[in-house]
């Protein structure tokens, strides 16, 4: 991936409005893109089949807003 994870975050974030709105992230992974979008005022619903990635996304989350929904075991 060119530019690493941070480069990808910037690229995808640039495709969305400057603030507000909502987005569904399929494969939320560590939550880096989700976090960048939340900081821009975007409401995020993130989905990932990996329990490990959802746990990482939970750690990445900056504030108490939002919820990480874990799939059934």
KAFEN-V7922 format. One line per field, one symbol per residue. burial: # if it has 16 or more other C-alpha atoms within 10 Angstrom, else .. A space follows every 50 residues. Layout:
BEGIN
burial->???
END
This chain:
BEGIN
burial->........#...#..............###########.#.#######.. ..######..#............
END
